[in-house]
Amino acid sequence: MRSAVTVGSIILLAMFLAGDRARTAAQSPTVAQLKRSFEHPPDDSRIMMRWWWFGPAVTEPELEREMRLMKEGGIGGFEVQPVYPLTLDGNLTYLSPEFLDALRFTGAKARELGLRMDLTLASGWPYGGPHIPITKAAGRLRVERSAPQLAAGETLIARAGDLSFIASRTRQTVKRPAVGAEGFVLDHYDRSALEAHLKAVGEPMLDALKNTPPYAIFSDSLEVYNSDWTPDFLEEFKQRRGYDLTPYLPALAGNADERTRGVVASIRHDWARTLTELLDEHYLAPLREWAHSHNTRFRSQSYGTPPASLSSNALVDLPEGEGSDWRGFSMTRWASSASHLYGRPVTSSETWTWLNSPAFRATPLDMKAEADRHFLQGINQLIGHGWPYSPPSAGQPGWSFYAAAVFSEHNPWWIAMPDIAAYFQRISFLLRQGLPSNDVALYLPTDDAWASFTLGNASLSISESGAIAKLLGTSLIPRILDAGYNFDFIDDGAIARVRVQHPVLILPNIERIPWATYQKIAEYERRGGIVIAVGRKPSQAPGLMEAETDTPRIRELSRTLFESRDSRSRFIEDESQLGEALHRAMTPDAELPRDVGFVHRKLDSADIYFVANTSNHPVRGPATFRDGRRTSQWWDPFSGNATRAGDRRLELALAPYESRVLVFSDDRLPDPSQGKRPATRNTAAPIDISSSWTVTFPGSQPAALARLQSWTDLLDRKYFSGVAVYEKTVNIDRTILAAGRDVYLNFGEGTPVTAVERRSGNGMRAMFEGPVREAAVVYVNGTRAGSVWRPPYEVPVGHLLQPGQNMLRVLVANLAINSLAKGPPADYRELNARFGERFQPQDMANLQPLPSGLLGPIRLIPR
């Protein structure tokens, strides 16, 4: 039987929620103010796009045209990212005067249009280029069993037995560079390498934008493969760790001798920790300092190799993640956790990378299905991946990035983009309000992860393949979520700086823990916090020098926390018991049907829950919320309208991939039904209007359709990509328009997809095929009623209908992939001959046109 929230948990929860409340109370809106803003959210919560400049072969007229299109489509800004060429002619050399003129023009025009502009301080990724000599290039430790031949940029640092240790270079070059941006990736452990990059690349670009500085500069994910050394590493190591690493180098090579046997893990831990510190101090901190000195902010994807830690994000103004796995270890929650811990109100994520590959195949529903998973992880700013610059000379469907969807007017369903973007804008705005209300802090096994590093494998934080993900396993996070709680990651740096603010702290199978951290955790427990150790109790100090003095103290504190009778901490050996242990600690925040996730934000005036069905099937069942406020409403994230919700125990009914917002408040919420007459008791039967439509394709005469069918089944339309117009006159009886009743134009239910296609990349798609392929905009008697692009596939039209004859006009758009399927595929041989093969088109073999148009049935449904 579940206990109520304990007194200690209540006290700690109050501390957590009150921690920043004093600072934000003055700006905490009333529910009425919040509702008005929800209906018309501010522009700064609009989605952004990564804007690829191919070549770059850009012109000012096309740059302005595309910026204006973004504005019209509900996109709030962009990140400029020059990349590989797609044309033989017209490419501006990277950082040339002509390129800088284009950048200057873009900055001025963006400000004029009210668009946010971010700027990547590089072409492609990671940072580097022709200005990075081999002596400043990314480093690695090379180990040879014979007398080595030293290459440029290498130094022999030690010999031990038959092993030679060489401070070497990875020789990795910048990925996907623009013309003139080719060269080595810089050494992220060497501040002088970064300074050389900022002088060669950053200064010219920021000087061009001195009158219109970018909102933020951007550093992409750390993909410096095999980077695990820098020339002055031995000196840095000795200063930081207090001993000389040289005699212990065989431990890094997996060749333990008498000196290193038994302490290999400790030595590797110290080496890895030093790598993280060098990244923080010689790359992230100077970049932020440089950004501030140039009147801008620092946005960063701080994960990968080199091994950034969770608290590396403390050195970032705008943490950013990526990855849609909301029930696993992802970089998305990595970034949002850091924001929650360090008081950053906005967290962005690179969204829609590889979405339903290949390019031009992604649908609006795909966009929503993935974006909702980012929202569930605490994201409140979407950076779409992305917007390919594509001039008219590129034809249709135009240029595309090799690993991304296309969210421009080159995809026909752009006709619905303003409505799609408005949904993301509303949720992003709402998830910035108040404070996060996550009950659980999940302590990351950072020290155990460092101890597991090997040469060439120095990453804490890549989903699935990083050391932390392997140590956490795949079932722990789902157990927390399924028990009814949301959580943040936390690490030693955060515990030292801001303490544990969550009611519950989980130690997941931790072996190594710093003594200073463990003392803070014991203090947290004395303040009323609940510590749950899973799998094993901490038993070892993490470093070589700390082991002798701190290990006994750590073991004694573990006994005190988890074995003494008066302790409130708990140890559970079997991970399957975690949900029960959490329930004993405190009441679940939200108990929801399977596949439904939630995010909880707490304001002085309200509790906000965003709930989303992440599955491809309808979900029905009870939903219970812990919140005790007296009134509640559902807020529709598509229209901004409100309806009554009931009490804390609700019956939830969600269509596939549907999402909603639930608002609890002690304020008196406006009654959504006020002023409306009650609906008549008699219900009218739905009216099937699936037959006898006319359809008009561009450049063609209207054609009668006896029945609805895919365009791919129509003569000469198999490879058509674009917008067609469906029209029908419908006679409406007066009784259908009875007072208090609405009428919905319903396009059918759609079908779940069960077969999973094997394609490149790690992106996702919505496993659902709708009856509208892929988006429609509905007009009734000449007035726009709304768009249809996601379940439930319907739009309210009762307020636009009249007794008698009514004209229905539906603009329907499919995917650009159908025209691509006709072929022939683009021929890049000449491009590759001139510039080298800088990319490979993904999943373009065996393209087939996809069903398109209205598939039905279509009904008018009075409710």
C-alpha positions in Angstrom: 0.0 0.0 0.0 1.4 3.4 -0.9 2.0 5.9 1.8 1.3 9.6 1.6 4.1 12.0 1.0 6.3 11.9 4.0 6.8 15.1 6.1 10.5 15.2 5.2 9.6 14.9 1.5 7.0 17.7 1.8 9.6 19.9 3.4 12.2 19.1 0.8 9.8 19.5 -2.1 8.8 22.9 -0.7 12.5 23.9 -0.5 13.0 22.8 -4.1 10.0 24.7 -5.4 10.8 27.7 -3.3 14.5 27.8 -4.2 14.0 30.2 -7.2 10.5 31.2 -6.5 11.5 34.4 -4.7 13.5 35.4 -7.7 10.7 34.7 -10.2 7.6 35.6 -8.2 7.5 39.1 -9.6 7.2 37.8 -13.1 5.0 34.8 -12.4 1.8 35.5 -14.4 -1.7 34.9 -13.2 -3.7 32.1 -14.8 -5.7 34.7 -16.8 -2.5 36.3 -18.1 -1.0 32.9 -18.9 -4.0 31.9 -20.8 -3.9 35.0 -23.0 -0.2 34.4 -23.7 -1.0 30.8 -24.5 -3.5 31.9 -27.1 -1.0 34.3 -28.6 2.5 33.2 -27.5 5.5 35.5 -27.9 7.7 35.3 -31.0 10.7 34.2 -29.0 9.2 30.7 -28.4 8.9 30.0 -32.1 10.8 27.1 -33.6 14.2 27.9 -35.3 15.9 26.2 -38.2 19.4 25.2 -39.0 20.0 27.0 -42.3 22.5 25.2 -44.5 24.3 27.5 -46.9 25.6 25.0 -49.5 28.9 26.0 -51.0 28.1 28.6 -49.9 26.5 29.7 -53.2 24.2 32.4 -51.7 22.8 35.6 -53.1 21.2 38.5 -51.2 17.8 38.3 -53.1 17.5 34.6 -52.3 18.6 35.0 -48.7 15.9 37.7 -48.2 13.3 35.6 -49.9 13.9 32.6 -47.7 14.0 34.7 -44.5 10.6 36.1 -45.4 9.3 32.6 -46.0 10.5 31.5 -42.6 8.7 34.4 -41.0 5.5 33.6 -42.9 5.7 30.0 -41.9 5.8 30.8 -38.2 9.6 30.1 -37.8 11.3 32.5 -35.4 14.8 32.4 -36.7 17.7 30.4 -37.9 21.3 29.2 -37.3 23.6 29.9 -40.2 25.7 26.8 -41.0 27.8 26.9 -44.2 28.5 23.4 -45.6 29.6 21.5 -48.6 28.9 22.7 -52.1 26.0 21.4 -54.3 26.9 23.4 -57.4 30.0 23.8 -59.5 29.7 27.5 -59.9 28.9 30.5 -57.8 30.4 29.2 -54.5 31.7 31.9 -52.2 35.0 31.0 -50.6 34.5 30.6 -46.9 35.4 33.9 -45.0 36.0 35.7 -48.3 34.9 39.4 -48.5 31.9 38.2 -50.5 30.9 35.6 -47.9 31.2 38.2 -45.1 29.1 40.6 -47.1 26.4 37.9 -47.4 26.6 37.3 -43.6 26.4 41.1 -42.9 23.3 41.4 -45.1 21.7 38.4 -43.4 22.3 39.9 -40.0 20.7 43.2 -40.9 17.8 41.7 -42.7 17.1 39.2 -39.9 16.9 42.1 -37.4 14.6 44.1 -39.8 12.3 41.1 -40.0 12.4 40.3 -36.3 14.1 36.9 -36.8 16.6 35.5 -34.3 20.0 34.8 -35.9 22.5 32.3 -34.4 25.9 31.6 -36.0 28.1 28.5 -36.0 31.7 29.6 -35.6 32.8 27.1 -38.2 31.8 25.5 -41.5 30.7 22.0 -40.9 31.8 20.4 -37.6 33.7 20.2 -35.3 35.6 23.5 -35.2 38.7 23.6 -37.4 39.8 24.4 -40.9 42.9 25.4 -43.0 44.1 27.8 -40.2 44.8 24.8 -37.9 48.3 23.4 -38.4 49.0 19.8 -37.4 50.6 21.1 -34.2 47.2 22.5 -33.1 45.1 19.6 -34.5 43.1 17.2 -32.3 45.4 14.9 -30.3 45.6 11.3 -29.3 47.9 9.0 -27.4 49.5 6.5 -29.9 51.1 3.4 -28.5 53.5 1.3 -30.5 55.4 -1.9 -29.6 58.4 -1.1 -31.8 60.6 1.9 -32.4 58.1 4.4 -33.8 58.5 6.5 -36.9 57.3 10.0 -35.8 55.1 11.9 -38.2 54.6 15.7 -38.3 53.0 16.9 -35.1 54.1 13.9 -33.0 56.4 13.7 -30.0 57.8 10.6 -28.2 57.0 11.1 -24.6 58.0 7.9 -22.9 59.1 4.3 -23.3 58.1 1.5 -20.9 59.4 -2.0 -21.6 58.6 -2.7 -25.3 56.0 0.1 -25.5 56.5 3.5 -26.9 54.1 6.3 -26.1 53.7 9.1 -28.6 51.8 12.4 -28.3 50.1 12.1 -31.7 47.3 13.6 -33.7 44.0 12.1 -34.9 44.3 13.8 -38.3 40.5 14.2 -38.3 39.4 16.8 -40.7 36.3 19.0 -40.6 33.1 17.2 -41.6 31.0 18.6 -44.5 33.1 21.8 -45.0 32.3 24.7 -47.3 34.7 25.6 -50.1 37.7 27.1 -48.4 36.9 25.7 -45.0 38.8 22.4 -45.3 41.3 21.4 -42.7 42.1 19.7 -39.5 39.8 19.7 -36.5 41.4 21.7 -33.6 42.7 20.3 -30.3 39.8 20.9 -27.9 42.2 20.5 -24.9 44.6 23.2 -26.1 43.4 26.8 -25.5 45.9 28.2 -28.0 44.2 26.1 -30.7 40.9 27.6 -29.9 42.4 31.1 -29.8 43.8 30.5 -33.3 40.4 29.5 -34.5 38.6 32.5 -33.0 41.2 34.8 -34.5 40.9 33.2 -38.0 37.2 32.5 -38.0 35.3 34.1 -35.1 36.7 37.6 -35.3 36.0 38.2 -39.1 32.5 36.9 -38.8 31.6 38.9 -35.6 33.3 42.0 -37.1 31.0 41.7 -40.1 28.1 41.5 -37.7 29.2 44.2 -35.3 26.1 46.2 -35.9 23.8 43.3 -35.6 25.5 40.7 -33.3 24.0 37.2 -33.5 21.7 36.1 -30.7 24.1 33.3 -29.9 27.2 31.6 -31.3 26.9 27.8 -31.6 29.2 24.9 -31.0 27.9 21.6 -32.4 28.2 18.2 -30.8 31.7 17.1 -29.9 32.5 14.5 -32.5 36.3 14.6 -32.3 36.8 10.9 -32.8 39.6 9.2 -30.8 40.8 12.4 -29.2 42.3 11.6 -25.8 45.5 13.5 -25.5 47.2 16.8 -25.9 51.0 17.6 -26.0 51.2 19.2 -22.5 48.9 16.6 -20.9 51.6 15.1 -18.6 52.3 18.5 -17.1 48.6 19.3 -16.7 47.9 15.9 -15.2 50.7 16.3 -12.5 49.4 19.7 -11.5 45.8 18.4 -11.2 46.2 14.9 -9.9 49.3 15.3 -7.8 51.5 12.6 -9.3 53.4 11.8 -12.4 51.4 9.7 -15.0 54.5 8.7 -16.9 55.3 5.5 -15.1 51.6 4.5 -15.2 51.1 4.9 -18.9 51.0 1.1 -19.5 47.7 1.1 -17.6 46.2 3.2 -20.3 47.5 0.8 -22.9 45.9 -2.2 -21.2 49.3 -3.6 -20.3 49.4 -3.6 -16.5 52.8 -4.2 -14.9 53.7 -4.7 -11.2 53.3 -0.9 -10.6 49.8 -0.6 -12.2 48.3 -4.0 -11.4 45.2 -3.4 -9.2 45.0 0.3 -9.8 44.3 0.4 -13.6 40.8 1.7 -13.2 41.9 4.5 -10.8 44.6 5.6 -13.2 42.2 5.6 -16.2 39.8 7.5 -14.0 42.4 10.2 -13.3 43.4 10.4 -17.0 39.8 10.7 -18.1 38.8 13.3 -15.5 41.8 15.4 -16.6 40.5 15.3 -20.2 37.1 16.6 -19.0 38.7 19.4 -17.0 40.9 20.4 -20.0 37.8 20.6 -22.2 36.0 22.7 -19.7 38.8 25.1 -19.0 40.5 25.3 -22.4 37.4 25.2 -24.8 34.0 25.8 -23.2 34.9 28.5 -20.7 37.0 30.6 -23.1 34.3 30.3 -25.8 31.7 31.6 -23.4 34.0 34.4 -22.3 34.7 35.3 -26.0 31.0 35.3 -26.8 30.2 37.7 -24.0 33.0 40.0 -25.0 31.3 40.2 -28.5 27.8 40.9 -27.1 26.4 37.5 -27.8 25.6 34.3 -26.0 27.1 30.8 -26.1 24.9 27.9 -27.2 26.5 24.5 -27.1 25.9 20.8 -27.6 28.3 19.8 -24.8 28.6 16.0 -25.1 30.5 13.4 -27.0 34.3 13.3 -27.4 36.1 15.1 -25.7 34.3 13.8 -22.7 32.1 16.7 -21.5 30.4 16.1 -18.2 26.8 17.1 -17.3 28.2 20.0 -15.4 30.2 21.1 -18.4 26.9 22.8 -19.3 27.4 25.2 -16.4 29.9 26.9 -18.7 27.2 27.4 -21.4 24.5 30.1 -21.6 22.1 28.0 -23.8 22.5 24.2 -23.3 21.4 22.1 -26.3 20.7 18.4 -26.7 19.6 16.0 -29.3 17.9 12.6 -29.4 14.2 11.6 -29.1 14.5 8.6 -26.7 12.5 10.0 -23.9 12.6 6.7 -22.0 16.3 6.2 -22.2 19.6 8.0 -21.7 19.6 10.9 -24.1 21.5 14.1 -24.8 18.2 15.9 -24.8 17.6 15.2 -21.1 21.3 15.7 -20.4 20.9 19.3 -21.6 17.6 20.0 -19.9 18.8 18.6 -16.6 21.7 20.9 -16.7 19.4 23.9 -17.4 17.2 22.9 -14.5 20.1 22.5 -12.1 21.9 25.7 -13.1 19.0 28.0 -13.6 18.9 28.3 -17.4 15.3 29.0 -18.4 15.6 27.9 -22.0 16.9 24.6 -23.3 17.1 23.8 -27.0 17.4 20.6 -28.9 18.5 19.7 -32.4 15.3 18.2 -33.6 14.3 16.1 -36.6 17.8 14.9 -37.6 17.4 12.0 -40.0 13.6 12.3 -39.6 11.9 9.7 -41.8 14.9 9.5 -44.1 15.5 10.2 -46.9 15.1 13.9 -47.3 11.6 15.1 -48.3 9.9 12.0 -46.8 9.2 13.5 -43.4 5.6 14.4 -42.7 4.0 17.0 -40.3 3.0 14.1 -38.1 6.6 12.9 -38.0 7.6 16.3 -36.8 5.0 16.3 -34.0 5.8 12.8 -32.9 9.5 13.5 -32.4 9.0 17.1 -31.0 6.7 15.8 -28.3 9.4 13.4 -27.1 11.7 16.3 -26.8 9.1 18.3 -24.9 8.7 15.3 -22.5 12.4 15.6 -21.7 12.2 19.3 -20.7 13.0 21.0 -24.0 11.4 24.4 -24.7 13.2 25.6 -27.8 13.2 23.5 -31.0 16.1 23.9 -33.5 14.8 22.2 -36.7 17.2 20.1 -38.8 16.5 21.9 -41.0 16.2 24.4 -43.8 18.4 23.9 -46.9 19.2 27.1 -48.8 17.9 26.3 -52.3 17.8 28.9 -55.2 15.3 28.7 -58.1 18.2 27.4 -60.3 18.2 24.2 -58.2 14.8 23.3 -59.5 12.2 21.3 -57.6 12.3 19.9 -55.0 15.6 21.7 -54.6 18.7 21.1 -52.5 18.6 19.1 -49.3 21.1 18.2 -46.6 22.2 14.5 -46.6 21.0 13.7 -43.1 17.9 15.7 -42.6 14.3 16.5 -43.4 13.3 19.6 -45.4 10.9 22.1 -43.7 10.7 24.8 -46.4 8.2 25.5 -49.2 9.9 22.9 -51.3 7.8 20.3 -49.4 4.2 20.7 -50.6 2.7 20.4 -47.1 4.2 23.8 -46.3 0.7 25.1 -46.8 0.0 23.9 -43.2 3.3 25.0 -41.7 1.9 28.1 -39.9 -0.5 25.9 -37.9 2.2 23.2 -37.3 4.7 25.9 -36.1 2.0 27.5 -33.9 1.6 24.2 -32.0 5.3 24.0 -31.2 5.3 27.7 -30.3 2.5 27.3 -27.7 4.1 24.3 -26.0 7.6 25.9 -26.0 6.1 29.0 -24.4 4.2 27.0 -21.8 7.2 24.9 -20.8 9.2 28.0 -20.0 6.7 29.1 -17.4 7.4 28.8 -13.7 9.9 26.1 -12.5 10.4 22.4 -13.4 8.7 20.1 -11.0 10.7 16.9 -11.2 10.7 14.7 -8.1 13.8 12.5 -8.8 17.5 13.4 -9.2 19.3 10.5 -10.9 23.0 10.6 -10.0 25.2 9.9 -13.0 28.0 7.3 -12.5 30.6 9.8 -13.9 33.5 8.5 -11.9 32.7 4.8 -12.8 32.5 5.9 -16.4 35.8 7.7 -16.3 37.4 4.6 -14.8 36.1 2.5 -17.8 37.7 4.6 -20.5 40.2 3.1 -22.9 42.4 4.8 -25.5 40.3 6.0 -28.4 37.1 5.6 -26.4 36.8 8.8 -24.3 33.1 9.7 -24.2 30.8 10.0 -21.2 27.7 11.0 -22.9 26.8 9.7 -26.3 23.4 7.9 -26.1 23.7 4.1 -26.1 27.4 4.0 -26.9 28.8 6.4 -24.2 30.2 5.1 -20.9 27.4 6.5 -18.7 24.6 4.9 -20.9 26.2 1.5 -20.6 26.5 1.8 -16.8 22.9 2.9 -16.4 21.5 0.1 -18.5 18.2 0.2 -20.4 15.6 -0.5 -17.7 16.3 2.0 -14.9 14.9 5.1 -16.5 11.7 3.4 -17.7 11.1 2.2 -14.1 11.2 5.8 -12.8 8.9 7.0 -15.5 6.5 4.1 -15.2 6.3 4.7 -11.4 4.8 8.2 -12.1 7.7 10.5 -11.7 9.8 12.8 -13.8 13.5 13.2 -13.2 16.7 15.2 -13.9 20.2 13.9 -14.2 22.7 15.2 -11.6 26.4 14.9 -11.1 29.2 15.8 -8.7 29.6 19.3 -10.1 26.0 20.2 -9.6 25.8 18.7 -6.1 28.9 20.8 -5.2 27.5 24.0 -6.6 23.7 23.9 -6.2 23.1 20.9 -3.9 20.4 18.3 -4.5 17.1 20.1 -4.7 14.9 17.1 -5.5 12.9 15.2 -3.0 14.5 11.9 -4.0 18.0 11.1 -5.1 18.8 7.7 -6.8 22.3 6.3 -6.8 22.3 3.7 -9.6 24.7 0.9 -9.1 27.4 3.3 -8.0 30.8 1.9 -7.0 33.0 5.1 -7.1 32.0 8.4 -5.6 34.1 11.4 -4.4 34.2 11.8 -0.7 33.1 15.5 -1.0 30.1 14.5 -3.0 29.1 11.7 -0.5 29.3 14.2 2.3 26.9 16.5 0.5 24.6 13.6 -0.1 24.6 12.8 3.7 23.9 16.5 4.4 21.0 16.3 1.9 19.5 13.3 3.8 19.8 15.1 7.1 17.8 18.0 5.6 15.0 15.5 4.7 16.0 14.1 1.4 15.5 10.4 0.5 18.4 8.5 -1.0 17.8 5.3 -2.8 20.8 3.2 -3.7 20.1 0.6 -6.4 22.1 -2.5 -7.1 25.1 -1.8 -4.8 26.2 0.8 -2.3 29.1 3.2 -3.0 32.3 1.6 -1.8 35.3 3.2 -3.4 37.1 6.6 -3.8 37.5 7.2 -7.5 41.2 8.4 -7.9 44.6 6.9 -7.3 45.6 9.4 -4.6 42.2 9.4 -2.9 41.8 5.7 -2.7 43.8 5.1 0.5 42.4 8.0 2.5 38.8 8.2 1.2 37.7 4.6 0.5 37.4 3.6 4.2 35.3 6.8 4.9 33.1 6.1 1.9 32.4 2.6 3.1 31.6 3.7 6.6 29.2 6.4 5.3 27.4 3.8 3.1 26.9 1.7 6.3 25.5 4.8 8.1 23.2 5.7 5.3 21.8 2.3 4.3 22.2 0.1 7.4 21.4 2.2 10.4 17.9 1.9 11.9 17.2 5.7 12.0 18.3 6.4 8.4 15.7 7.4 5.9 17.8 6.2 3.0 17.1 2.9 1.3 19.1 0.2 -0.5 17.4 -2.0 -3.0 19.5 -4.8 -4.5 17.0 -5.6 -7.2 16.3 -2.8 -9.7 12.8 -4.2 -10.2 11.9 -2.9 -6.7 12.6 0.7 -7.6 9.0 1.7 -8.4 7.8 0.4 -5.1 10.6 2.2 -3.2 9.7 5.4 -4.9 6.0 5.0 -4.0 7.0 4.5 -0.4 9.0 7.8 -0.6 6.3 10.0 -2.0 3.0 9.9 -4.0 3.5 9.7 -7.8 3.2 13.0 -9.6 1.1 11.6 -12.4 -0.2 8.0 -13.0 -1.0 7.7 -16.7 -1.9 5.0 -19.2 1.1 3.2 -20.8 2.9 5.2 -23.5 1.7 8.5 -22.2 4.4 10.9 -20.9 4.1 14.1 -19.0 6.0 17.3 -18.0 5.0 19.3 -15.0 5.8 23.0 -14.5 4.9 24.8 -11.3 3.9 28.4 -11.0 2.7 30.4 -8.0 -0.7 30.5 -9.7 -1.0 27.2 -11.4 0.4 23.7 -12.1 0.8 22.9 -15.7 1.0 19.4 -17.2 1.9 18.7 -20.8 0.8 15.1 -21.6 1.5 13.3 -24.8 0.6 9.9 -26.3 3.9 8.7 -27.8 2.3 5.7 -29.4 0.6 4.9 -32.7 -2.6 3.7 -31.2 -5.4 5.4 -29.2 -5.1 5.5 -25.5 -7.9 5.4 -23.0 -7.7 5.0 -19.2 -7.7 6.8 -15.9 -5.2 9.5 -15.2 -4.4 10.6 -11.6 -2.5 13.8 -10.7 -1.0 14.6 -7.4 -1.8 18.3 -7.6 -4.3 19.5 -5.1 -5.5 22.8 -6.5 -9.2 23.3 -6.7 -10.0 23.9 -10.4 -8.7 22.5 -13.7 -9.0 22.9 -17.4 -7.8 21.3 -20.6 -6.0 23.9 -22.8 -6.0 22.9 -26.5 -2.5 23.5 -27.9 -3.8 23.8 -31.4 -6.5 26.4 -30.9 -5.7 27.9 -27.5 -9.3 27.1 -26.4 -10.1 25.8 -22.9 -12.6 23.1 -21.7 -13.4 21.8 -18.2 -11.3 18.9 -17.0 -12.7 17.7 -13.7 -10.8 16.7 -10.6 -7.4 15.1 -10.0 -8.6 11.7 -11.3 -9.6 12.0 -15.0 -10.5 9.6 -17.7 -8.0 10.2 -20.5 -8.7 9.6 -24.1 -5.9 10.4 -26.6 -5.7 9.7 -30.3 -2.4 8.3 -31.7 0.3 10.9 -31.0 -2.2 13.3 -29.5 -1.1 15.8 -26.8 -2.9 18.1 -24.4 -2.2 20.6 -21.7 -3.8 20.3 -18.3 -3.9 23.4 -16.0 -4.7 23.2 -12.2 -5.1 26.4 -10.3 -6.4 27.9 -7.1 -7.6 30.9 -9.1 -11.1 31.0 -10.4 -10.6 29.9 -14.0 -13.1 31.3 -16.6 -15.8 28.8 -17.3 -15.4 27.8 -21.0 -19.1 27.1 -21.3 -20.1 30.5 -20.0 -22.5 32.2 -22.4 -23.1 29.1 -24.4 -26.5 27.5 -24.7 -26.6 23.8 -23.8 -26.5 21.3 -26.6 -29.8 19.7 -27.6 -30.2 16.1 -26.3 -31.0 14.7 -29.6 -27.9 13.7 -31.5 -27.8 13.8 -35.3 -26.2 11.0 -37.3 -22.9 11.6 -39.1 -23.3 12.5 -42.8 -21.0 10.6 -45.1 -19.7 12.9 -47.9 -16.9 10.7 -49.2 -18.2 10.5 -52.8 -18.7 12.9 -55.7 -15.8 15.3 -55.1 -14.0 17.2 -57.8 -10.3 17.5 -57.8 -8.1 20.0 -59.6 -4.4 19.6 -60.1 -2.2 22.5 -61.1 -2.6 23.3 -64.9 -5.5 20.8 -65.3 -9.2 21.0 -65.5 -11.4 19.8 -62.6 -12.0 16.1 -62.7 -14.8 14.2 -61.0 -13.9 11.5 -58.4 -16.5 8.8 -58.0 -14.6 7.7 -54.9 -11.6 8.9 -53.0 -8.4 7.2 -53.9 -4.6 7.9 -53.8 -3.2 10.1 -56.5 -0.7 7.4 -57.2 -3.6 5.4 -58.6 -4.7 8.1 -61.0 -3.6 8.4 -64.6 -0.4 10.5 -64.9 -0.4 11.4 -61.2 1.8 8.6 -59.8 4.8 10.9 -59.5 3.0 14.2 -58.7 4.2 16.2 -55.8 2.3 19.4 -55.0 -1.1 20.7 -54.0 -4.5 19.7 -55.4 -7.9 21.2 -54.7 -10.9 19.1 -53.7 -14.3 20.7 -53.8 -17.8 19.6 -53.0 -21.2 21.3 -52.4 -23.0 19.9 -49.3 -26.7 20.5 -48.3 -27.0 21.1 -44.6 -30.3 20.6 -42.8 -31.2 23.2 -40.2 -31.5 20.6 -37.4 -27.8 19.7 -37.7 -26.9 23.2 -36.6 -28.8 23.0 -33.4 -27.8 25.4 -30.6 -24.9 24.3 -28.4 -23.7 21.7 -30.9 -20.6 21.8 -33.1 -20.1 20.0 -36.3 -16.7 18.5 -37.3 -15.4 17.7 -40.8 -13.8 14.4 -40.1 -11.4 12.7 -42.6 -11.1 9.3 -41.0 -9.0 7.5 -38.5 -5.8 6.3 -40.1 -3.9 3.1 -39.6 -0.9 2.1 -37.4 2.2 0.9 -39.1 3.8 -2.3 -37.8 6.6 -3.0 -40.2 9.8 -1.1 -39.4 11.9 -0.1 -42.5 15.7 -0.4 -42.2 17.2 2.9 -43.2 20.3 4.9 -42.4 20.8 7.2 -39.4 19.2 7.0 -36.0 16.1 9.2 -36.7 12.5 8.3 -36.1 9.1 8.5 -37.8 5.5 8.4 -36.7 4.4 4.8 -37.1 1.1 5.8 -38.5 -0.5 6.4 -41.9 -3.3 9.0 -41.8 -6.3 9.3 -44.1 -4.9 12.7 -45.3 -1.6 12.3 -47.1 -0.1 14.5 -45.8 -1.8 17.8 -44.9 -4.9 19.7 -45.9 -6.3 23.2 -45.4 -10.1 23.4 -45.2 -12.3 26.3 -46.4 -16.0 26.5 -45.8 -18.0 28.9 -47.8 -14.8 30.8 -48.6 -13.5 31.1 -45.0 -10.5 29.2 -43.7 -11.7 26.6 -41.1 -8.2 25.2 -40.2 -5.7 22.6 -41.2 -5.6 18.8 -40.9 -2.3 17.0 -40.5 -2.4 14.9 -37.3 -4.9 12.7 -35.4 -7.7 13.3 -34.8 -8.1 14.2 -38.4 -10.9 16.7 -38.1 -11.6 20.4 -38.0 -14.6 22.2 -36.4 -16.8 23.8 -39.1 -20.2 24.3 -37.4 -19.6 28.0 -37.0 -19.1 28.4 -40.7 -22.0 26.2 -42.0 -25.3 27.6 -42.9 -28.7 25.9 -43.6 -28.9 24.9 -47.3 -26.0 24.8 -49.7 -22.4 25.0 -48.5 -19.2 24.9 -50.5 -16.4 22.8 -49.1 -12.9 23.5 -50.5 -9.9 21.4 -49.3 -6.3 22.1 -50.4 -4.4 18.9 -50.1 -0.6 18.5 -50.2 1.6 15.5 -50.3 5.4 14.9 -50.1 8.1 16.0 -52.5 9.4 12.4 -52.4 7.0 11.4 -55.1 8.6 13.6 -57.7 12.0 12.4 -56.6 10.9 8.8 -57.1 10.4 9.4 -60.8 14.1 9.9 -61.1 16.7 10.0 -62.4 18.7 10.5 -59.2 21.0 13.4 -58.9 24.5 12.8 -60.4 27.2 14.1 -58.2 30.2 12.7 -60.1 31.4 16.0 -61.5 30.9 17.7 -58.1 32.9 15.0 -56.4 35.6 15.2 -59.0 36.1 18.9 -58.3 35.6 19.1 -54.5 36.0 15.5 -53.3 33.2 13.4 -51.9 32.0 15.5 -49.0 28.7 13.8 -48.4 26.7 10.7 -49.4 22.9 10.9 -50.2 21.1 8.7 -47.8 18.4 6.1 -48.5 17.9 7.3 -52.1 17.9 3.8 -53.7 14.6 2.2 -54.7 12.5 5.2 -54.0 8.8 4.6 -54.5 6.0 7.2 -54.6 3.8 7.2 -51.5 0.0 7.4 -51.2 -1.3 10.9 -51.6 -4.4 13.0 -51.3 -7.7 12.3 -49.4 -8.2 8.6 -48.7 -11.4 8.9 -46.7 -13.9 8.2 -45.4 -15.0 11.9 -45.0 -18.0 12.7 -42.7 -19.7 15.6 -41.1 -20.1 14.7 -37.4 -22.4 16.7 -35.1 -21.4 16.7 -31.5 
